[in-house]
Amino acid sequence: NKQYSLSDQSVKLLTGLKSPVKFIVFDKEQDSDRFRTRLAEYAYNSRQVQVEYIDPDKTPVKAREYKVEQYGTIVVEYMGRTERVTTDSEQDITNALIKVVNPTAKKVYFLSGHGEKDPASADKRVGYSAIADSLKRDNFEFASLALAQTNEIPMDATVLVIAGPRTDLLEQEVSLINTYLTSRSGKLLVLFDP
């Protein structure tokens, strides 16, 4: 069932590591076994991975040094950058690794002004807050963009999302999006309701 193997995304990230990454697990000695199998897979897939287990009760100075406040914390350290995770799930560990390897978040803009779905709303009929939360976990930032008002797609845009518009875009907006796609090699995700 691939219960003990890593996803393709995790393996690709690990094989692409150029410098050593350290996973430091802060947990009681008797409880750290829950991390061992998962992190052994990370170490198996890359020679750059080092894993260290520290009991914060026995070495509290080290726990304070890494600003660890609870048992079961994994500190991911890469090239002087650190991220903390408090679960043993592959998704959370890999997301922390992504954040230290690629510290600059990518920006996703959701077009607004045409009745699109709102990434800040939790309403299941009109909101995409679950998608926005997933983007944040994967080191993406998001913002709304009223293109008719700004007349430009920001330079930091990684992707533009048009999520279920209820009205047509203005001709000037279509022209701006076309320029973004062709001149800047931009990316566009268009979603339509059934």
Phi, psi and chi 1 to 4 in degrees:
 res  aa     phi    psi   chi1   chi2   chi3   chi4
   1 ASN       -    8.7  -65.9  -28.7      -      -
   2 LYS    56.6   29.4  -67.1 -168.5  173.2 -173.3
   3 GLN   -65.5  -32.0 -174.6  175.4   -4.0      -
   4 TYR  -112.3   20.6  -61.4  106.9      -      -
   5 SER  -119.9  150.9   31.9      -      -      -
   6 LEU   -82.2  155.7  -61.9  176.7      -      -
   7 SER   -69.5  163.4   68.9      -      -      -
   8 ASP   -60.9  -37.2  -67.9  -19.8      -      -
   9 GLN   -61.7  -44.9  178.3 -168.7   14.4      -
  10 SER   -64.4  -44.5  -64.0      -      -      -
  11 VAL   -63.0  -42.7  171.5      -      -      -
  12 LYS   -61.4  -42.9 -175.8  178.1  176.7 -175.1
  13 LEU   -62.8  -44.6 -178.0   63.5      -      -
  14 LEU   -66.2  -41.3  -71.0  164.9      -      -
  15 THR   -71.1  -19.3   55.3      -      -      -
  16 GLY   -90.8    1.8      -      -      -      -
  17 LEU   -65.6  131.8  -70.4  172.8      -      -
  18 LYS  -100.7  -19.7  -56.2  -75.2 -172.2 -113.4
  19 SER  -132.4  163.1  -62.6      -      -      -
  20 PRO   -64.9  141.8  -19.4   29.3      -      -
  21 VAL  -120.5  139.8   64.0      -      -      -
  22 LYS  -119.3  129.2 -166.5  170.4 -167.7  179.5
  23 PHE  -104.6  115.9  -66.9   90.7      -      -
  24 ILE  -111.3  115.3  -52.1  167.7      -      -
  25 VAL   -96.9  121.6  179.2      -      -      -
  26 PHE  -106.2  103.7  -71.2   90.5      -      -
  27 ASP  -157.5  163.0 -154.1   -5.0      -      -
  28 LYS   -60.5  143.2  -66.1  179.4 -178.0  177.2
  29 GLU   -53.5  -41.9 -160.1  170.6  -59.1      -
  30 GLN   -73.9  -15.5   66.0  -90.4   17.4      -
  31 ASP  -103.2   -5.1  -64.0  -22.6      -      -
  32 SER   -76.4   -8.1   63.7      -      -      -
  33 ASP   -60.3  -29.7  -74.2  -14.3      -      -
  34 ARG   -64.4  -20.0   66.6 -175.2  175.1  121.4
  35 PHE   -92.8  -22.4  -62.2  101.9      -      -
  36 ARG   -61.6  -45.9  -69.9 -173.7 -168.0  -81.8
  37 THR   -64.2  -45.7  -56.4      -      -      -
  38 ARG   -63.3  -49.2  173.2   76.4   64.8 -145.9
  39 LEU   -72.7  -23.0  -67.1  175.7      -      -
  40 ALA   -63.7  -35.9      -      -      -      -
  41 GLU   -64.5  -40.7  -77.9  -65.9  -45.2      -
  42 TYR   -61.9  -45.7  -78.8   79.3      -      -
  43 ALA   -66.3  -35.9      -      -      -      -
  44 TYR   -63.6  -34.6  174.8   78.3      -      -
  45 ASN   -88.1   -5.3  -77.6  -75.0      -      -
  46 SER  -155.5  132.8  176.2      -      -      -
  47 ARG   -73.3  -13.1  -68.9 -177.3  178.5  172.4
  48 GLN   -79.3  -10.0  -61.4  -73.7    9.7      -
  49 VAL   -90.2  129.5  171.6      -      -      -
  50 GLN  -121.9  139.6  -57.7  166.2   -2.4      -
  51 VAL  -123.4  133.9 -178.0      -      -      -
  52 GLU  -131.6  138.6 -176.7  179.2   -9.5      -
  53 TYR  -113.2  127.4  -65.5   89.3      -      -
  54 ILE  -129.2  130.3  -64.2  174.8      -      -
  55 ASP   -87.8  112.3 -173.7  -28.1      -      -
  56 PRO   -64.4  -20.0   15.0  -20.6      -      -
  57 ASP   -73.8  -31.8  -67.2  -26.2      -      -
  58 LYS   -87.6  -28.1  -66.8 -179.1  179.6  175.4
  59 THR  -133.4   71.5   50.8      -      -      -
  60 PRO   -66.2  -25.3   20.7  -28.3      -      -
  61 VAL   -63.6  -43.0  173.7      -      -      -
  62 LYS   -65.3  -39.0 -165.5   89.2  163.5  173.4
  63 ALA   -63.7  -42.4      -      -      -      -
  64 ARG   -66.4  -38.3  -82.4 -165.9  -59.8  -83.4
  65 GLU   -58.8  -38.5  176.7 -173.9  -28.3      -
  66 TYR   -94.7    8.6  -77.6   97.0      -      -
  67 LYS    55.6   43.0  -61.6  176.6 -177.3  140.6
  68 VAL   -86.7  127.1  172.4      -      -      -
  69 GLU  -114.2   -7.5  -62.7  176.8   -3.0      -
  70 GLN  -148.4  155.6   70.0 -177.6   63.6      -
  71 TYR   -64.5  152.4  -65.3  112.1      -      -
  72 GLY    80.0   24.6      -      -      -      -
  73 THR   -96.7  133.5  -62.2      -      -      -
  74 ILE  -108.1  125.6  -59.3  173.4      -      -
  75 VAL  -100.8  124.0  175.4      -      -      -
  76 VAL  -102.7  121.6 -177.0      -      -      -
  77 GLU  -121.1  126.8 -168.7  172.8   49.6      -
  78 TYR  -148.4  120.1 -178.5   78.4      -      -
  79 MET    48.5   45.1  -63.8 -179.9   70.4      -
  80 GLY    83.4   -4.3      -      -      -      -
  81 ARG  -103.7  146.3  -63.1 -177.0  -67.5  -90.2
  82 THR  -132.4  151.1   58.1      -      -      -
  83 GLU  -137.0  151.4  -82.9  -67.2  -38.1      -
  84 ARG  -117.3  143.0  -75.6  159.9 -162.2   72.6
  85 VAL  -132.6  141.1 -178.5      -      -      -
  86 THR  -116.4   20.7   55.6      -      -      -
  87 THR  -131.6  170.7   70.3      -      -      -
  88 ASP  -106.8   17.1   61.9  -13.0      -      -
  89 SER   -77.2  142.1   84.5      -      -      -
  90 GLU   -59.7  -41.7  176.9 -170.7   -8.0      -
  91 GLN   -58.4  -46.5 -178.9  179.1    4.8      -
  92 ASP   -67.4  -40.5  -68.1  -21.9      -      -
  93 ILE   -66.5  -45.0  -64.4  169.2      -      -
  94 THR   -65.8  -38.2  -63.0      -      -      -
  95 ASN   -63.0  -39.5  -73.4  -20.5      -      -
  96 ALA   -64.4  -39.6      -      -      -      -
  97 LEU   -64.3  -42.2 -176.6   56.6      -      -
  98 ILE   -58.6  -42.8  -70.8  169.3      -      -
  99 LYS   -66.1  -35.0  -72.7  177.4 -176.4  176.8
 100 VAL   -81.8  -30.1  -65.9      -      -      -
 101 VAL   -76.7  -41.3  170.8      -      -      -
 102 ASN  -120.5   82.9  -57.3  -49.7      -      -
 103 PRO   -69.4  -20.2   23.4  -29.8      -      -
 104 THR   -86.9  121.8   54.0      -      -      -
 105 ALA   -72.6  145.3      -      -      -      -
 106 LYS   -87.7  149.4  -63.8  177.2 -179.3  173.0
 107 LYS  -109.5  128.6 -167.1   92.5  175.0 -124.8
 108 VAL  -111.9  125.8  177.0      -      -      -
 109 TYR  -106.3  128.0  -75.1   92.4      -      -
 110 PHE   -98.1  119.3  -75.6   82.0      -      -
 111 LEU   -64.1  141.1 -166.5   64.7      -      -
 112 SER  -133.6  164.9   63.6      -      -      -
 113 GLY   108.2   -0.4      -      -      -      -
 114 HIS  -129.5   22.7  -46.7   92.4      -      -
 115 GLY    77.6   23.0      -      -      -      -
 116 GLU   -68.3  166.3  -66.0   92.1  -10.5      -
 117 LYS   -65.4  144.7  -56.5  -75.3 -168.1 -103.0
 118 ASP   -98.8  119.5 -178.6    7.0      -      -
 119 PRO   -69.3  -14.1   23.9  -31.4      -      -
 120 ALA   -93.8   -9.7      -      -      -      -
 121 SER   -92.7  138.4  172.8      -      -      -
 122 ALA   -92.0   -3.5      -      -      -      -
 123 ASP   -64.5  123.3 -175.5  -28.6      -      -
 124 LYS   -64.6  -24.3  -68.9 -176.5 -170.8 -132.2
 125 ARG   -83.9  -32.6  -69.2 -178.4  -64.6  130.7
 126 VAL  -123.4   -1.6  -63.1      -      -      -
 127 GLY  -114.9  152.3      -      -      -      -
 128 TYR  -124.7   35.6  -84.0  176.1      -      -
 129 SER   -63.7  -31.0   64.8      -      -      -
 130 ALA   -64.9  -38.7      -      -      -      -
 131 ILE   -67.2  -42.9  -68.6  172.2      -      -
 132 ALA   -61.2  -41.0      -      -      -      -
 133 ASP   -63.7  -40.5  -69.1  -17.4      -      -
 134 SER   -64.5  -39.7  -67.8      -      -      -
 135 LEU   -61.5  -42.4  -72.6  170.3      -      -
 136 LYS   -61.6  -42.4  -74.4  179.9 -162.1  170.4
 137 ARG   -62.9  -30.6  -80.4 -164.7  -54.5  -86.7
 138 ASP   -93.9   21.0  -72.4  -19.9      -      -
 139 ASN    69.1   35.5 -155.8   26.3      -      -
 140 PHE  -111.8  146.0  -76.3   87.5      -      -
 141 GLU  -105.8  155.8  -65.9  176.1   -2.2      -
 142 PHE  -136.0  155.6   76.1   91.9      -      -
 143 ALA  -154.5  157.9      -      -      -      -
 144 SER   -88.4  149.4  -67.9      -      -      -
 145 LEU  -134.2  114.9  174.6   65.5      -      -
 146 ALA   -93.4   89.1      -      -      -      -
 147 LEU   -62.9  -32.9 -163.0   51.4      -      -
 148 ALA   -65.0  -26.8      -      -      -      -
 149 GLN   -90.4  -40.7  -65.6  170.5   -4.1      -
 150 THR   -83.1  -28.0   62.4      -      -      -
 151 ASN    59.4   22.0  -83.6  -28.5      -      -
 152 GLU  -161.2  150.9   68.0  175.2   -9.5      -
 153 ILE   -96.6  123.0  -63.3  173.1      -      -
 154 PRO   -54.6  149.9  -24.2   33.8      -      -
 155 MET   -66.5  -23.2  -67.8  -54.8  -69.4      -
 156 ASP   -87.3    9.0   64.4  -13.2      -      -
 157 ALA   -70.9  120.9      -      -      -      -
 158 THR   -85.6  -39.7  -57.2      -      -      -
 159 VAL  -151.5  146.8   66.4      -      -      -
 160 LEU  -108.9  130.0  176.4   64.5      -      -
 161 VAL  -113.7  127.1  178.6      -      -      -
 162 ILE  -111.5  102.0  -55.4  173.8      -      -
 163 ALA  -103.1   90.2      -      -      -      -
 164 GLY    65.7   56.3      -      -      -      -
 165 PRO   -66.0  144.7   26.4  -33.1      -      -
 166 ARG   -99.2  -17.2  -64.2 -168.6 -176.9  -85.4
 167 THR  -128.6  162.5   60.6      -      -      -
 168 ASP   -70.0  151.9  -69.5  -18.0      -      -
 169 LEU   -76.7  152.5  -83.6   61.7      -      -
 170 LEU   -71.6  155.8  -59.6  173.5      -      -
 171 GLU   -60.7  -38.6 -161.1  161.2  -47.3      -
 172 GLN   -65.4  -34.0   77.2 -178.9   44.4      -
 173 GLU   -67.3  -42.2  -66.8  173.9  -52.4      -
 174 VAL   -61.4  -40.7  173.1      -      -      -
 175 SER   -63.8  -43.4  175.6      -      -      -
 176 LEU   -63.8  -40.8  -71.2  167.2      -      -
 177 ILE   -66.4  -41.4  -67.8  170.0      -      -
 178 ASN   -61.4  -43.1 -166.6   24.3      -      -
 179 THR   -63.3  -42.6  -59.1      -      -      -
 180 TYR   -58.8  -42.1  166.0   70.5      -      -
 181 LEU   -72.7  -38.9  -66.5  173.0      -      -
 182 THR   -89.5  -51.4   54.9      -      -      -
 183 SER   -75.1  -36.3  -60.4      -      -      -
 184 ARG  -105.5    6.0  -68.3  174.1   36.8 -164.8
 185 SER    51.9   42.4  -60.7      -      -      -
 186 GLY   -71.3  167.8      -      -      -      -
 187 LYS  -117.7  143.0  -65.1  174.7 -177.9   63.8
 188 LEU  -133.8  134.1  176.1   67.9      -      -
 189 LEU  -121.1  118.8  173.8   62.7      -      -
 190 VAL  -113.0  126.0 -178.7      -      -      -
 191 LEU  -117.3  134.8  -53.9  168.6      -      -
 192 PHE  -122.1  144.0  -71.6  106.7      -      -
 193 ASP   -74.2  149.6  -71.3  -32.0      -      -
 194 PRO   -66.7      -   12.2  -16.2      -      -
